[in-house]
Amino acid sequence: MQIEWLSFLTDPVLRAPTLGCMLMGLAAGVVGVVIFLRKESLLGESLSHAAFPGAILGAFVGGLLGSDEDLSSLIILAGAAFTAYLSIFFIRWLVTRLRIHSDAALCFTLAATFGIGVTLASHMQFSDPALYRNMLALLYGQAATMTDFHVYLYGALAAVVILLAALFRKEIQITSFDRTYASSLMLPVKIIEAVFFALAVLAVIIGIRSVGVVLMSAMLIAPPAAARQFSNRFTTLLFLSGIFGILSGYLGNILSVTGSQELSLLFPNTRLSLPTGPVIVTISALLCFGALLFAPERGLASRAWRIARFRYKCLRENILKCIWRHTKDYSTTIPLLQEHLNATSLTLLIALHHLKQEGWLEKNGKGSWKLTSDGIVKAAKIVRLHRLWEVYLADYLGIGAERVHRSAEEMEHIITPELEASLTRLLKDPKVDPHKQPIPAADTGKTL
């Protein structure tokens, strides 16, 4: 099935849901960075659930006024924003006046407001079934029903979010990391926090129609969590998180539409579809998971790869050191190496071939390997670093000679030339290690 990617931005039917969800992702990604850095992940969950009873009340008011669809959407959003912002004051009151822990206050507000919302919605079940179904759609989003009006509305709200975040970027950053320090700088902390909460409420009400009140909190956390794997800079985090949010909205719409079409072809007698809101959240979670695994510096797979490379480097250097220390003619075989190294025959064979390619070893008959002249110098260098570190541990840190070997085994592989020179000067170029073994010279690789 061929996907016309750009058609989702131009097609009269697909354009509004796609652009609306992308705007939601942008606003949620930017605001989510602050929530993520403040370690208040439950705040997004509480605000989105607290918006639900407001949306129900807004629908009641819209119905009483006999408003058209666009005006009803505005009233519903206004109601959602009102109860969401009201919940912030309630949470603050619980924390400051009743001294309830913030996590408990957030969870209590989340559960209480959502319960009120569900109760109000259930009242519609019999009085206005059509409106009741529309309200239930707010739980998980109803992106497919977006029109150009919603795009203009969400575009304006997203622009306000971006503008306020840009204007108060430094103040929000300082206040988020250290409220006391912000106060010492005479920053208007209460006003800045009011701006931040306004941004959070705006992001939530933008996302209600896209992913719904139940899933909105995921869009406030997943994009910044993904962005955090790539940078520590606040501005870069805002940018990357917004990009991840936009991608989630765009790819989520594409997968929802194309996936539903594929399902209808595969199961023509069964009504199956991929709802847009949950798919957007799933895409956002996958992007976050991918960043957690493959981000260059912090990704789990990337770190595992670096660890494996380092261990393989240690093995190769230990092979050189083992040959230099335990053989008279600098030659060895795999069985001899296995007497001193904990490695399989295959691993040692691969490492020996790599050392040969690097010029440190040469074949010395069938199954035998010998250090080259450069290999002898390289091996002696490793032994020198090992014994220099042992001297440092024993003489400067007071560690007994019987306990320094293990630490030196690890440090010998990461000591830089600059650190070696500093150690040599500090230790006054020692000639023997704590075990009275000679330390190879720095330049010749021979024992003195």
C-alpha positions as CSV (number, residue, x, y, z in Angstrom):
1,M,0.0,0.0,0.0
2,Q,1.5,3.3,-1.1
3,I,1.2,6.2,1.3
4,E,0.8,9.7,0.0
5,W,2.5,11.5,2.9
6,L,1.8,15.0,1.9
7,S,-1.8,14.4,1.1
8,F,-2.5,14.3,4.9
9,L,-1.5,18.0,4.9
10,T,-3.6,19.0,1.8
11,D,-6.5,16.6,1.5
12,P,-9.8,18.5,2.5
13,V,-10.8,15.6,4.8
14,L,-7.4,14.6,6.3
15,R,-5.9,18.1,6.6
16,A,-7.8,19.4,9.6
17,P,-7.3,16.3,11.9
18,T,-3.6,16.0,10.9
19,L,-2.8,19.7,11.4
20,G,-4.9,19.8,14.6
21,C,-3.0,16.8,16.1
22,M,0.4,18.3,15.0
23,L,-0.5,21.5,16.8
24,M,-1.5,19.6,19.9
25,G,1.8,17.7,19.8
26,L,3.8,21.0,19.4
27,A,2.0,22.7,22.4
28,A,2.2,19.5,24.6
29,G,5.8,19.0,23.7
30,V,6.9,22.5,24.7
31,V,4.9,22.7,27.9
32,G,5.8,19.1,28.8
33,V,9.5,20.0,29.0
34,V,8.7,22.2,32.0
35,I,6.5,19.7,33.6
36,F,9.1,17.0,33.1
37,L,11.9,19.0,34.5
38,R,9.8,20.1,37.5
39,K,9.2,16.3,38.1
40,E,5.5,17.0,38.3
41,S,4.3,14.4,35.8
42,L,1.1,13.9,37.7
43,L,0.2,17.5,37.1
44,G,-0.6,16.9,33.4
45,E,-2.7,13.9,34.4
46,S,-4.6,15.9,37.0
47,L,-5.2,18.9,34.7
48,S,-6.5,16.8,31.9
49,H,-8.9,14.9,34.1
50,A,-10.0,18.1,35.9
51,A,-10.9,19.5,32.5
52,F,-13.4,16.8,31.9
53,P,-16.2,18.1,34.2
54,G,-15.7,21.6,32.7
55,A,-16.1,20.2,29.2
56,I,-19.4,18.6,30.3
57,L,-20.6,21.8,31.8
58,G,-19.6,23.7,28.7
59,A,-21.6,21.2,26.6
60,F,-24.6,21.8,28.9
61,V,-24.3,25.5,28.5
62,G,-23.9,25.2,24.7
63,G,-27.0,23.1,24.5
64,L,-29.0,25.6,26.6
65,L,-27.9,28.4,24.4
66,G,-28.7,26.5,21.2
67,S,-25.2,27.3,19.9
68,D,-23.9,26.0,16.6
69,E,-21.0,23.5,16.5
70,D,-18.2,26.0,16.4
71,L,-19.5,28.1,19.2
72,S,-20.2,25.0,21.2
73,S,-16.6,23.9,20.7
74,L,-15.5,27.3,22.1
75,I,-17.8,27.0,25.1
76,I,-16.6,23.4,25.8
77,L,-13.0,24.5,25.7
78,A,-13.7,27.5,28.0
79,G,-15.4,25.2,30.5
80,A,-12.5,22.7,30.3
81,A,-10.0,25.5,30.9
82,F,-12.0,26.9,33.8
83,T,-12.2,23.7,35.8
84,A,-8.6,22.7,34.9
85,Y,-7.3,26.1,36.2
86,L,-9.6,25.9,39.2
87,S,-8.0,22.5,40.1
88,I,-4.6,24.2,40.3
89,F,-5.9,26.4,43.1
90,F,-7.5,23.4,44.8
91,I,-4.2,21.4,44.6
92,R,-2.3,24.4,46.1
93,W,-4.8,24.7,48.9
94,L,-4.5,21.0,49.7
95,V,-0.7,21.3,49.8
96,T,-0.3,24.6,51.6
97,R,-3.3,24.7,54.0
98,L,-3.9,21.0,54.7
99,R,-0.3,20.0,54.4
100,I,-1.0,17.1,52.1
101,H,1.9,15.8,50.1
102,S,1.8,17.1,46.5
103,D,1.5,13.6,45.0
104,A,-1.5,12.8,47.2
105,A,-3.1,16.2,46.4
106,L,-2.6,15.6,42.7
107,C,-4.0,12.1,42.8
108,F,-7.0,13.2,44.9
109,T,-7.8,16.0,42.6
110,L,-7.4,13.8,39.6
111,A,-9.8,11.1,40.9
112,A,-12.3,13.6,42.4
113,T,-12.7,15.8,39.3
114,F,-12.8,12.8,36.9
115,G,-15.5,11.2,39.1
116,I,-17.6,14.4,39.0
117,G,-17.1,14.5,35.2
118,V,-18.3,10.9,34.7
119,T,-21.3,11.6,37.0
120,L,-22.3,14.6,35.0
121,A,-21.8,12.7,31.7
122,S,-23.9,9.8,32.9
123,H,-26.8,12.3,33.5
124,M,-26.8,13.0,29.7
125,Q,-27.1,9.3,28.9
126,F,-30.9,9.5,29.1
127,S,-31.5,13.3,28.7
128,D,-29.4,13.8,25.6
129,P,-27.9,10.5,24.2
130,A,-26.2,12.2,21.2
131,L,-24.4,14.7,23.4
132,Y,-23.5,11.9,25.8
133,R,-21.7,10.0,23.0
134,N,-19.8,13.2,22.0
135,M,-18.7,13.7,25.6
136,L,-17.5,10.1,25.9
137,A,-15.4,10.8,22.8
138,L,-13.5,13.4,24.8
139,L,-12.1,10.6,27.0
140,Y,-10.0,9.2,24.2
141,G,-10.1,11.9,21.6
142,Q,-12.1,12.4,18.4
143,A,-9.5,13.8,16.0
144,A,-11.4,12.7,12.9
145,T,-14.2,15.2,13.6
146,M,-11.8,18.2,13.5
147,T,-12.6,20.9,11.0
148,D,-10.6,23.9,9.7
149,F,-12.2,25.9,12.6
150,H,-10.4,23.7,15.1
151,V,-7.1,24.1,13.2
152,Y,-7.4,27.9,13.4
153,L,-8.4,27.8,17.1
154,Y,-5.7,25.3,18.1
155,G,-3.2,27.2,15.9
156,A,-4.0,30.4,17.8
157,L,-3.7,28.7,21.2
158,A,-0.5,26.9,20.2
159,A,0.9,30.3,19.1
160,V,0.1,31.7,22.5
161,V,1.9,28.8,24.2
162,I,5.0,29.3,22.0
163,L,5.0,33.0,22.5
164,L,4.6,32.9,26.3
165,A,7.2,30.1,26.5
166,A,9.7,32.2,24.4
167,L,9.0,35.4,26.4
168,F,9.4,33.8,29.8
169,R,11.9,31.1,28.9
170,K,14.7,32.1,31.3
171,E,12.3,32.9,34.1
172,I,10.5,29.6,33.8
173,Q,13.8,27.7,33.6
174,I,15.2,29.3,36.7
175,T,11.9,28.9,38.7
176,S,11.5,25.3,37.6
177,F,15.0,24.3,38.7
178,D,15.3,26.3,42.0
179,R,12.4,28.3,43.3
180,T,14.4,29.7,46.2
181,Y,17.2,30.9,43.9
182,A,14.6,32.5,41.7
183,S,13.2,34.4,44.7
184,S,16.8,35.5,45.6
185,L,17.1,37.0,42.1
186,M,13.9,39.1,42.8
187,L,12.0,37.2,40.1
188,P,8.2,37.4,40.4
189,V,7.9,33.7,41.1
190,K,4.2,33.6,41.6
191,I,3.5,35.4,38.3
192,I,5.9,33.1,36.5
193,E,4.3,30.0,38.0
194,A,0.9,31.5,37.0
195,V,2.2,31.8,33.4
196,F,3.4,28.2,33.5
197,F,0.1,26.9,34.8
198,A,-1.7,28.9,32.1
199,L,0.5,27.2,29.5
200,A,-0.2,23.8,31.0
201,V,-3.9,24.4,30.9
202,L,-3.8,25.6,27.3
203,A,-1.8,22.5,26.3
204,V,-4.3,20.3,27.9
205,I,-7.4,21.8,26.3
206,I,-5.7,21.8,22.9
207,G,-5.2,18.1,23.3
208,I,-8.6,17.1,24.6
209,R,-10.2,16.7,21.1
210,S,-7.0,15.0,19.7
211,V,-6.1,12.3,22.3
212,G,-8.7,12.9,25.1
213,V,-8.4,13.5,28.8
214,V,-7.3,10.0,29.6
215,L,-4.3,10.0,27.3
216,M,-3.3,13.7,27.3
217,S,-0.8,13.3,30.1
218,A,1.2,10.9,27.9
219,M,1.7,13.6,25.3
220,L,3.0,15.9,28.1
221,I,5.7,13.4,29.2
222,A,6.7,11.2,26.2
223,P,8.1,14.0,23.9
224,P,10.2,15.7,26.6
225,A,11.4,12.3,27.9
226,A,12.6,11.5,24.4
227,A,14.2,14.9,23.9
228,R,16.0,14.6,27.3
229,Q,18.0,11.7,25.9
230,F,19.6,14.0,23.3
231,S,20.4,17.2,25.2
232,N,20.7,19.0,28.6
233,R,20.1,22.5,27.2
234,F,16.7,23.9,28.0
235,T,16.2,25.6,24.7
236,T,17.3,22.5,22.7
237,L,14.9,20.4,24.9
238,L,12.0,22.8,24.0
239,F,12.8,22.5,20.3
240,L,13.3,18.7,20.2
241,S,10.3,18.0,22.4
242,G,8.1,20.1,20.1
243,I,9.5,18.2,17.0
244,F,8.7,14.9,18.7
245,G,5.2,16.1,19.5
246,I,4.6,17.2,15.9
247,L,6.0,13.9,14.5
248,S,3.7,12.0,16.9
249,G,0.6,13.9,15.7
250,Y,1.6,13.5,12.0
251,L,2.6,9.9,12.0
252,G,-0.3,8.9,14.3
253,N,-2.8,10.3,11.8
254,I,-1.1,8.5,8.9
255,L,-1.0,5.1,10.8
256,S,-4.6,5.5,12.0
257,V,-5.9,6.1,8.5
258,T,-3.8,3.7,6.5
259,G,-4.0,1.0,9.3
260,S,-7.8,1.2,9.4
261,Q,-7.9,0.9,5.6
262,E,-5.7,-2.2,5.7
263,L,-7.8,-3.8,8.5
264,S,-11.0,-3.2,6.5
265,L,-9.5,-5.0,3.5
266,L,-8.1,-7.9,5.6
267,F,-11.4,-8.3,7.6
268,P,-14.2,-7.0,5.4
269,N,-16.9,-8.6,7.6
270,T,-15.6,-7.1,10.8
271,R,-15.6,-3.4,11.8
272,L,-12.0,-2.8,12.9
273,S,-10.2,0.6,13.0
274,L,-7.2,2.2,14.7
275,P,-8.5,5.2,16.7
276,T,-6.4,8.3,16.1
277,G,-5.8,9.4,19.7
278,P,-4.4,6.1,21.1
279,V,-2.3,5.7,17.9
280,I,-0.8,9.1,18.4
281,V,0.1,8.3,22.0
282,T,1.5,4.9,20.8
283,I,3.7,6.6,18.3
284,S,4.9,9.1,20.9
285,A,5.7,6.2,23.2
286,L,7.6,4.4,20.5
287,L,9.6,7.5,19.7
288,C,10.4,7.9,23.4
289,F,11.3,4.2,23.7
290,G,13.5,4.5,20.6
291,A,15.3,7.5,22.1
292,L,15.8,5.6,25.4
293,L,17.4,2.8,23.5
294,F,19.4,4.5,20.7
295,A,20.2,8.0,21.7
296,P,23.9,8.5,21.0
297,E,25.0,9.3,24.5
298,R,22.3,8.1,26.9
299,G,20.6,5.3,24.9
300,L,20.6,1.9,26.5
301,A,21.7,0.2,23.3
302,S,24.3,2.9,22.7
303,R,25.7,2.5,26.2
304,A,25.7,-1.3,25.9
305,W,27.6,-1.0,22.6
306,R,30.2,1.3,24.3
307,I,30.6,-1.1,27.2
308,A,31.0,-4.0,24.8
309,R,33.6,-2.1,22.8
310,F,35.5,-1.1,26.0
311,R,35.5,-4.7,27.3
312,Y,36.8,-6.0,23.9
313,K,39.5,-3.3,24.0
314,C,40.4,-4.5,27.6
315,L,40.6,-8.1,26.3
316,R,42.9,-7.2,23.5
317,E,45.2,-5.2,25.8
318,N,45.1,-8.0,28.4
319,I,46.2,-10.5,25.7
320,L,49.2,-8.3,24.9
321,K,50.0,-7.9,28.5
322,C,49.6,-11.6,29.2
323,I,52.0,-12.5,26.4
324,W,54.5,-9.9,27.6
325,R,54.3,-11.0,31.3
326,H,54.0,-14.8,31.0
327,T,56.2,-15.9,28.1
328,K,59.9,-15.7,27.5
329,D,59.9,-15.4,23.7
330,Y,56.7,-13.3,23.5
331,S,54.8,-16.0,21.7
332,T,51.6,-17.8,22.8
333,T,48.7,-20.1,21.9
334,I,45.0,-19.9,22.7
335,P,45.2,-22.7,25.3
336,L,48.1,-20.8,27.1
337,L,46.1,-17.6,27.0
338,Q,43.0,-19.3,28.5
339,E,45.2,-20.2,31.6
340,H,45.2,-16.5,32.5
341,L,42.2,-14.9,30.7
342,N,38.5,-15.7,31.1
343,A,37.5,-15.9,27.5
344,T,36.2,-18.5,25.0
345,S,38.5,-19.9,22.3
346,L,36.4,-18.2,19.6
347,T,36.6,-14.8,21.3
348,L,40.3,-15.1,21.7
349,L,40.7,-16.1,18.1
350,I,38.8,-13.1,16.9
351,A,40.8,-10.8,19.2
352,L,44.1,-12.3,18.0
353,H,43.2,-11.7,14.4
354,H,42.3,-8.1,15.2
355,L,45.6,-7.6,17.0
356,K,47.4,-9.0,14.0
357,Q,45.6,-6.5,11.7
358,E,46.6,-3.7,14.1
359,G,50.3,-4.7,13.8
360,W,50.7,-5.9,17.4
361,L,50.9,-9.6,16.7
362,E,52.1,-11.9,13.9
363,K,51.5,-15.6,13.2
364,N,54.3,-17.8,14.5
365,G,53.5,-21.1,13.0
366,K,50.3,-23.2,13.3
367,G,48.2,-22.0,16.3
368,S,51.0,-19.8,17.6
369,W,51.1,-16.0,17.8
370,K,54.0,-13.7,18.6
371,L,54.3,-10.1,19.6
372,T,55.8,-7.8,16.9
373,S,58.4,-5.2,17.9
374,D,55.6,-2.7,18.1
375,G,53.5,-5.2,20.1
376,I,56.3,-5.6,22.7
377,V,56.4,-1.8,23.2
378,K,52.5,-1.6,23.4
379,A,52.4,-4.5,25.9
380,A,55.1,-2.9,28.1
381,K,53.2,0.3,28.0
382,I,50.1,-1.4,29.4
383,V,52.1,-3.0,32.1
384,R,53.7,0.3,33.0
385,L,50.3,2.0,33.4
386,H,49.1,-0.8,35.6
387,R,52.1,-0.6,37.9
388,L,52.1,3.2,38.0
389,W,48.5,3.2,39.2
390,E,49.4,0.5,41.8
391,V,52.1,2.8,43.2
392,Y,49.7,5.7,43.3
393,L,47.1,3.7,45.2
394,A,49.6,2.4,47.7
395,D,51.7,5.5,48.3
396,Y,49.0,8.3,48.0
397,L,45.8,6.6,49.0
398,G,47.3,4.2,51.6
399,I,45.7,1.1,50.1
400,G,47.5,-2.1,50.9
401,A,49.7,-3.7,48.2
402,E,47.5,-6.8,48.2
403,R,44.4,-4.8,47.3
404,V,45.7,-2.5,44.5
405,H,45.8,-5.0,41.7
406,R,42.1,-5.1,40.9
407,S,41.7,-1.4,40.6
408,A,44.8,-1.2,38.5
409,E,43.4,-3.8,36.1
410,E,40.6,-1.4,35.3
411,M,42.5,1.9,35.3
412,E,45.3,0.7,33.0
413,H,42.9,0.8,30.0
414,I,41.7,4.3,30.5
415,I,44.8,6.2,31.6
416,T,45.6,8.9,29.0
417,P,49.1,10.1,28.1
418,E,48.5,13.3,30.0
419,L,47.5,11.4,33.1
420,E,50.5,9.1,32.7
421,A,52.8,12.1,32.6
422,S,51.2,13.6,35.7
423,L,51.5,10.3,37.5
424,T,55.2,10.0,36.5
425,R,55.9,13.5,37.9
426,L,53.8,13.0,41.0
427,L,55.4,9.6,41.8
428,K,58.9,10.9,40.8
429,D,59.2,8.2,38.0
430,P,59.2,5.1,40.2
431,K,61.2,2.1,39.1
432,V,59.3,-0.7,40.9
433,D,55.6,-1.2,41.9
434,P,54.3,-2.1,45.4
435,H,55.1,-5.8,44.7
436,K,58.7,-4.9,43.9
437,Q,58.2,-5.7,40.3
438,P,60.1,-3.5,37.8
439,I,58.1,-0.8,35.9
440,P,58.8,-0.6,32.2
441,A,60.4,2.7,31.0
442,A,58.1,5.2,29.3
443,D,59.9,5.3,26.0
444,T,61.6,1.9,25.4
445,G,59.1,-0.5,26.7
446,K,61.9,-2.4,28.4
447,T,62.2,-3.1,32.1
448,L,64.9,-1.1,33.9
